[in-house]
Amino acid sequence: MYKDKLLFSQEFQAYIMQEAEKRKKAEELFPSFKNLSSEKVLNLAVDKFRGKLAFASSLGLEDQVITDIIAKNKLDIPIFTLDTGRFFNETYELIEKTEKHYALKISVYFPEPSDIENMVRNFGVNLFYESAEKRKYCCAQRKVKPLRRALSGLSAWICGLRREQSITRSGLEVIEWDEGNNLVKINPLTDWTEEKVKDYITENKVPYNPLHDRGFISIGCACCTRAVKPGEHPRSGRWWWEAPEQKECGLHIVNGRLERIIKS
Ligand code: SF4
């Protein structure tokens, strides 16, 4: 018994050391990603993480820009998306349109059916309106768990996050260690403004979700997204019944510490 515990402890220690080494090696690359254009960031990402890299697209405007850059530069970066099962029909149409437009494939990951069945049986179909905890639980089942599956075996993933998108993203770096998922996260559009994103979409005729033309800015699940009035914060259409500092789904908490980002 004691021997088993000792072995387990040694294995655990070895695992911790291995992970620390992995992180240290990754962080040594970070300076080379500074002050580069988005295109160069993506090229460098392929160079450094070839075969162990993927782009997580939520089909938003920023993600469509990244898809455009990947397709035009023929970058070896697989694209995946997480289908929560509660999307707008326009989002499904956009998946199809994007695949046809660029002649590429977007891998779709779904939640585990048993996770959703258990959640709905216990808390109902619209549990997310009842409390922040239940909303985060739903996001965990429908997004975070499938994301873990999509990221398994990778060394780095790419996201379309921008600093000005929300209070929780103000400390965002172009490349950072994603402690929650234990790999590198690359954000090639960190410094882009909303205007720059829209201009790129128009100038390059990038396919996008028509809901954006009807006041929807950040588009997620249909039940948790609403149109935003002029002058309202872009993220105010997501989980509008919650306080701003609660508005993350567990996919993008930098260094696992939401509090630190809010204060910065
Ligand atoms: S956005 Fe809403 S429906 Fe979608 S996973 Fe999160 S809580 Fe569930």
Residues whose N, C-alpha, C, O or C-beta is under 5 A from the ligand:
A	BS01	SF4	T84 R86 F128 R135 C138 C139 R142 G220 C221 C224
